[in-house]
């Protein structure tokens, strides 16, 4: 733009709307302002999306650790008491994942403990028996994890299943709980 003439001590620009004595019309938004607003919105949306992923990922890690801890507690109970086994299940009503230990009493019957919530319904839990394929827990599904009292290793449940891996997934995180049959050891690994 070129500088125009002086009019009563004021400098005016040539061009724009109106006559030589008027300035530009500043109504509306410039392209730079729109780009800045869109960039701010993109940063906010990215932060929200990333936060949601982190929340679900934290749920998966917590669920895997809680399941592994329950397996260890059941092993200790089996080695110290008459006999015990653990049930891992997804509740049919609220669809959360729970563990429950059953301990043999003096009469020889198994008495259930209070169920312990180990995962929300947004976390996917699956299992793989030895020689079998991966199966996802659906509402109402359960498995039993048994221990050999003499060796401390895992043993087959009433259906003849010996579980090797429990899978836990949530958000962008995947975990596997590998179970070594001979020793009864369980270990959480991130995948």
BAGU-605183 format. One record per residue (C-alpha): residue number from 1; residue in three letters; z, x, y. Coordinates in nm, 3 decimals. Layout:
<rs>
<r seq="NUM" type="ALA" up="Z" east="X" north="Y"/>
...
</rs>
This chain:
<rs>
<r seq="1" type="UNK" up="0.000" east="0.000" north="0.000"/>
<r seq="2" type="UNK" up="-0.059" east="0.116" north="0.343"/>
<r seq="3" type="UNK" up="0.182" east="0.097" north="0.630"/>
<r seq="4" type="UNK" up="0.084" east="-0.154" north="0.893"/>
<r seq="5" type="UNK" up="0.150" east="-0.181" north="1.263"/>
<r seq="6" type="UNK" up="0.485" east="-0.199" north="1.436"/>
<r seq="7" type="UNK" up="0.587" east="-0.541" north="1.551"/>
<r seq="8" type="UNK" up="0.887" east="-0.546" north="1.780"/>
<r seq="9" type="UNK" up="1.037" east="-0.237" north="1.619"/>
<r seq="10" type="UNK" up="0.989" east="-0.358" north="1.259"/>
<r seq="11" type="UNK" up="0.755" east="-0.200" north="1.012"/>
<r seq="12" type="UNK" up="0.549" east="-0.439" north="0.801"/>
<r seq="13" type="UNK" up="0.335" east="-0.377" north="0.493"/>
<r seq="14" type="UNK" up="-0.020" east="-0.486" north="0.468"/>
<r seq="15" type="UNK" up="-0.124" east="-0.702" north="0.179"/>
<r seq="16" type="UNK" up="0.095" east="-0.951" north="0.001"/>
<r seq="17" type="UNK" up="0.107" east="-1.314" north="0.079"/>
<r seq="18" type="UNK" up="0.074" east="-1.470" north="0.418"/>
<r seq="19" type="UNK" up="-0.027" east="-1.299" north="0.739"/>
<r seq="20" type="UNK" up="0.048" east="-0.947" north="0.854"/>
<r seq="21" type="UNK" up="0.390" east="-1.046" north="0.986"/>
<r seq="22" type="UNK" up="0.525" east="-1.166" north="0.649"/>
<r seq="23" type="UNK" up="0.681" east="-0.964" north="0.364"/>
<r seq="24" type="UNK" up="0.619" east="-0.999" north="-0.010"/>
<r seq="25" type="UNK" up="0.751" east="-1.302" north="-0.195"/>
<r seq="26" type="UNK" up="1.039" east="-1.179" north="-0.418"/>
<r seq="27" type="UNK" up="1.077" east="-1.494" north="-0.630"/>
<r seq="28" type="UNK" up="1.079" east="-1.451" north="-1.013"/>
<r seq="29" type="UNK" up="1.149" east="-1.157" north="-1.241"/>
<r seq="30" type="UNK" up="0.970" east="-0.829" north="-1.264"/>
<r seq="31" type="UNK" up="0.841" east="-0.690" north="-1.593"/>
<r seq="32" type="UNK" up="1.108" east="-0.418" north="-1.588"/>
<r seq="33" type="UNK" up="1.386" east="-0.675" north="-1.558"/>
<r seq="34" type="UNK" up="1.248" east="-0.869" north="-1.854"/>
<r seq="35" type="UNK" up="1.222" east="-0.553" north="-2.066"/>
<r seq="36" type="UNK" up="1.584" east="-0.460" north="-1.984"/>
<r seq="37" type="UNK" up="1.710" east="-0.808" north="-2.075"/>
<r seq="38" type="UNK" up="1.516" east="-0.801" north="-2.404"/>
<r seq="39" type="UNK" up="1.653" east="-0.455" north="-2.485"/>
<r seq="40" type="UNK" up="2.011" east="-0.573" north="-2.424"/>
<r seq="41" type="UNK" up="1.956" east="-0.877" north="-2.649"/>
<r seq="42" type="UNK" up="1.810" east="-0.654" north="-2.921"/>
<r seq="43" type="UNK" up="2.113" east="-0.420" north="-2.909"/>
<r seq="44" type="UNK" up="2.355" east="-0.714" north="-2.929"/>
<r seq="45" type="UNK" up="2.167" east="-0.872" north="-3.222"/>
<r seq="46" type="UNK" up="2.155" east="-0.538" north="-3.405"/>
<r seq="47" type="UNK" up="2.528" east="-0.489" north="-3.360"/>
<r seq="48" type="UNK" up="2.606" east="-0.840" north="-3.490"/>
<r seq="49" type="UNK" up="2.375" east="-0.798" north="-3.791"/>
<r seq="50" type="UNK" up="2.523" east="-0.457" north="-3.876"/>
<r seq="51" type="UNK" up="2.878" east="-0.595" north="-3.844"/>
<r seq="52" type="UNK" up="2.801" east="-0.877" north="-4.088"/>
<r seq="53" type="UNK" up="2.660" east="-0.628" north="-4.340"/>
<r seq="54" type="UNK" up="2.971" east="-0.411" north="-4.306"/>
<r seq="55" type="UNK" up="3.199" east="-0.709" north="-4.368"/>
<r seq="56" type="UNK" up="3.019" east="-0.802" north="-4.692"/>
<r seq="57" type="UNK" up="3.004" east="-0.437" north="-4.796"/>
<r seq="58" type="UNK" up="3.379" east="-0.401" north="-4.744"/>
<r seq="59" type="UNK" up="3.435" east="-0.711" north="-4.960"/>
<r seq="60" type="UNK" up="3.232" east="-0.554" north="-5.242"/>
<r seq="61" type="UNK" up="3.427" east="-0.227" north="-5.232"/>
<r seq="62" type="UNK" up="3.759" east="-0.410" north="-5.221"/>
<r seq="63" type="UNK" up="3.654" east="-0.634" north="-5.512"/>
<r seq="64" type="UNK" up="3.546" east="-0.338" north="-5.727"/>
<r seq="65" type="UNK" up="3.870" east="-0.151" north="-5.658"/>
<r seq="66" type="UNK" up="4.083" east="-0.459" north="-5.730"/>
<r seq="67" type="UNK" up="3.907" east="-0.524" north="-6.062"/>
<r seq="68" type="UNK" up="3.950" east="-0.161" north="-6.163"/>
<r seq="69" type="UNK" up="4.319" east="-0.171" north="-6.066"/>
<r seq="70" type="UNK" up="4.370" east="-0.489" north="-6.273"/>
<r seq="71" type="UNK" up="4.206" east="-0.320" north="-6.574"/>
<r seq="72" type="UNK" up="4.445" east="-0.026" north="-6.536"/>
<r seq="73" type="UNK" up="4.747" east="-0.256" north="-6.504"/>
<r seq="74" type="UNK" up="4.647" east="-0.440" north="-6.821"/>
<r seq="75" type="UNK" up="4.610" east="-0.111" north="-7.009"/>
<r seq="76" type="UNK" up="4.959" east="-0.003" north="-6.899"/>
<r seq="77" type="UNK" up="5.100" east="-0.342" north="-7.004"/>
<r seq="78" type="UNK" up="4.930" east="-0.316" north="-7.344"/>
<r seq="79" type="UNK" up="5.065" east="0.032" north="-7.407"/>
<r seq="80" type="UNK" up="5.418" east="-0.067" north="-7.306"/>
<r seq="81" type="UNK" up="5.456" east="-0.418" north="-7.447"/>
<r seq="82" type="UNK" up="5.357" east="-0.600" north="-7.763"/>
<r seq="83" type="UNK" up="4.998" east="-0.681" north="-7.661"/>
<r seq="84" type="UNK" up="4.804" east="-0.796" north="-7.357"/>
<r seq="85" type="UNK" up="4.450" east="-0.868" north="-7.244"/>
<r seq="86" type="UNK" up="4.283" east="-0.939" north="-6.911"/>
<r seq="87" type="UNK" up="4.055" east="-1.225" north="-6.817"/>
<r seq="88" type="UNK" up="3.799" east="-1.176" north="-6.538"/>
<r seq="89" type="UNK" up="3.646" east="-1.502" north="-6.418"/>
<r seq="90" type="UNK" up="3.472" east="-1.688" north="-6.135"/>
<r seq="91" type="UNK" up="3.654" east="-2.012" north="-6.057"/>
<r seq="92" type="UNK" up="3.447" east="-2.326" north="-6.098"/>
<r seq="93" type="UNK" up="3.606" east="-2.496" north="-5.795"/>
<r seq="94" type="UNK" up="3.613" east="-2.243" north="-5.511"/>
<r seq="95" type="UNK" up="3.380" east="-1.986" north="-5.676"/>
<r seq="96" type="UNK" up="3.607" east="-1.688" north="-5.593"/>
<r seq="97" type="UNK" up="3.656" east="-1.410" north="-5.850"/>
<r seq="98" type="UNK" up="3.997" east="-1.381" north="-6.020"/>
<r seq="99" type="UNK" up="4.177" east="-1.173" north="-6.280"/>
<r seq="100" type="UNK" up="4.459" east="-1.296" north="-6.501"/>
<r seq="101" type="UNK" up="4.663" east="-1.104" north="-6.755"/>
<r seq="102" type="UNK" up="4.785" east="-1.261" north="-7.079"/>
<r seq="103" type="UNK" up="5.092" east="-1.097" north="-7.236"/>
<r seq="104" type="UNK" up="5.218" east="-1.169" north="-7.587"/>
<r seq="105" type="UNK" up="5.571" east="-1.307" north="-7.592"/>
<r seq="106" type="UNK" up="5.830" east="-1.279" north="-7.871"/>
<r seq="107" type="UNK" up="5.687" east="-1.581" north="-8.052"/>
<r seq="108" type="UNK" up="5.344" east="-1.414" north="-8.081"/>
<r seq="109" type="UNK" up="5.160" east="-1.637" north="-7.833"/>
<r seq="110" type="UNK" up="4.987" east="-1.513" north="-7.518"/>
<r seq="111" type="UNK" up="5.142" east="-1.627" north="-7.190"/>
<r seq="112" type="UNK" up="4.919" east="-1.621" north="-6.880"/>
<r seq="113" type="UNK" up="5.033" east="-1.459" north="-6.556"/>
<r seq="114" type="UNK" up="4.947" east="-1.591" north="-6.213"/>
<r seq="115" type="UNK" up="4.577" east="-1.545" north="-6.131"/>
<r seq="116" type="UNK" up="4.499" east="-1.274" north="-5.876"/>
<r seq="117" type="UNK" up="4.206" east="-1.326" north="-5.640"/>
<r seq="118" type="UNK" up="3.996" east="-1.009" north="-5.640"/>
<r seq="119" type="UNK" up="3.678" east="-1.124" north="-5.465"/>
<r seq="120" type="UNK" up="3.527" east="-1.395" north="-5.244"/>
<r seq="121" type="UNK" up="3.236" east="-1.612" north="-5.351"/>
<r seq="122" type="UNK" up="2.994" east="-1.409" north="-5.133"/>
<r seq="123" type="UNK" up="3.037" east="-1.109" north="-5.364"/>
<r seq="124" type="UNK" up="2.817" east="-1.097" north="-5.674"/>
<r seq="125" type="UNK" up="2.991" east="-0.990" north="-5.994"/>
<r seq="126" type="UNK" up="2.811" east="-0.925" north="-6.323"/>
<r seq="127" type="UNK" up="2.892" east="-0.762" north="-6.656"/>
<r seq="128" type="UNK" up="2.711" east="-0.582" north="-6.934"/>
<r seq="129" type="UNK" up="2.843" east="-0.575" north="-7.291"/>
<r seq="130" type="UNK" up="2.764" east="-0.285" north="-7.522"/>
<r seq="131" type="UNK" up="2.410" east="-0.332" north="-7.650"/>
<r seq="132" type="UNK" up="2.357" east="-0.632" north="-7.423"/>
<r seq="133" type="UNK" up="2.200" east="-0.706" north="-7.088"/>
<r seq="134" type="UNK" up="2.342" east="-0.764" north="-6.744"/>
<r seq="135" type="UNK" up="2.477" east="-1.117" north="-6.690"/>
<r seq="136" type="UNK" up="2.593" east="-1.252" north="-6.356"/>
<r seq="137" type="UNK" up="2.915" east="-1.451" north="-6.332"/>
<r seq="138" type="UNK" up="2.841" east="-1.813" north="-6.251"/>
<r seq="139" type="UNK" up="3.114" east="-2.062" north="-6.151"/>
<r seq="140" type="UNK" up="3.333" east="-2.121" north="-6.457"/>
<r seq="141" type="UNK" up="3.222" east="-1.801" north="-6.643"/>
<r seq="142" type="UNK" up="3.479" east="-1.554" north="-6.777"/>
<r seq="143" type="UNK" up="3.515" east="-1.246" north="-6.995"/>
<r seq="144" type="UNK" up="3.814" east="-1.098" north="-7.172"/>
<r seq="145" type="UNK" up="3.895" east="-0.726" north="-7.166"/>
<r seq="146" type="UNK" up="4.111" east="-0.609" north="-7.456"/>
<r seq="147" type="UNK" up="4.281" east="-0.277" north="-7.530"/>
<r seq="148" type="UNK" up="4.368" east="-0.108" north="-7.856"/>
<r seq="149" type="UNK" up="4.744" east="-0.057" north="-7.844"/>
<r seq="150" type="UNK" up="4.735" east="0.251" north="-8.066"/>
<r seq="151" type="UNK" up="4.470" east="0.450" north="-7.876"/>
<r seq="152" type="UNK" up="4.463" east="0.289" north="-7.531"/>
<r seq="153" type="UNK" up="4.086" east="0.245" north="-7.561"/>
<r seq="154" type="UNK" up="3.891" east="-0.075" north="-7.508"/>
<r seq="155" type="UNK" up="3.834" east="-0.302" north="-7.807"/>
<r seq="156" type="UNK" up="3.607" east="-0.599" north="-7.869"/>
<r seq="157" type="UNK" up="3.718" east="-0.941" north="-7.751"/>
<r seq="158" type="UNK" up="3.734" east="-1.253" north="-7.968"/>
<r seq="159" type="UNK" up="3.356" east="-1.295" north="-7.943"/>
<r seq="160" type="UNK" up="3.291" east="-0.937" north="-8.055"/>
<r seq="161" type="UNK" up="3.188" east="-0.816" north="-7.707"/>
<r seq="162" type="UNK" up="3.290" east="-0.472" north="-7.585"/>
<r seq="163" type="UNK" up="3.210" east="-0.442" north="-7.213"/>
<r seq="164" type="UNK" up="3.062" east="-0.122" north="-7.072"/>
<r seq="165" type="UNK" up="2.987" east="-0.197" north="-6.706"/>
<r seq="166" type="UNK" up="3.101" east="-0.447" north="-6.445"/>
<r seq="167" type="UNK" up="2.867" east="-0.473" north="-6.144"/>
<r seq="168" type="UNK" up="2.990" east="-0.570" north="-5.796"/>
<r seq="169" type="UNK" up="2.749" east="-0.627" north="-5.506"/>
<r seq="170" type="UNK" up="2.800" east="-0.742" north="-5.150"/>
<r seq="171" type="UNK" up="2.604" east="-0.682" north="-4.831"/>
<r seq="172" type="UNK" up="2.408" east="-0.363" north="-4.877"/>
<r seq="173" type="UNK" up="2.661" east="-0.201" north="-5.111"/>
<r seq="174" type="UNK" up="2.654" east="-0.191" north="-5.490"/>
<r seq="175" type="UNK" up="2.932" east="-0.066" north="-5.716"/>
<r seq="176" type="UNK" up="2.962" east="-0.020" north="-6.089"/>
<r seq="177" type="UNK" up="3.285" east="-0.011" north="-6.284"/>
<r seq="178" type="UNK" up="3.207" east="0.196" north="-6.592"/>
<r seq="179" type="UNK" up="3.442" east="0.149" north="-6.884"/>
<r seq="180" type="UNK" up="3.475" east="0.423" north="-7.147"/>
<r seq="181" type="UNK" up="3.553" east="0.257" north="-7.482"/>
<r seq="182" type="UNK" up="3.731" east="0.547" north="-7.652"/>
<r seq="183" type="UNK" up="3.977" east="0.627" north="-7.374"/>
<r seq="184" type="UNK" up="4.014" east="0.294" north="-7.195"/>
<r seq="185" type="UNK" up="3.927" east="0.463" north="-6.868"/>
<r seq="186" type="UNK" up="3.755" east="0.266" north="-6.591"/>
<r seq="187" type="UNK" up="3.589" east="0.426" north="-6.292"/>
<r seq="188" type="UNK" up="3.430" east="0.279" north="-5.977"/>
<r seq="189" type="UNK" up="3.100" east="0.436" north="-5.870"/>
<r seq="190" type="UNK" up="2.892" east="0.349" north="-5.565"/>
<r seq="191" type="UNK" up="2.524" east="0.293" north="-5.640"/>
</rs>
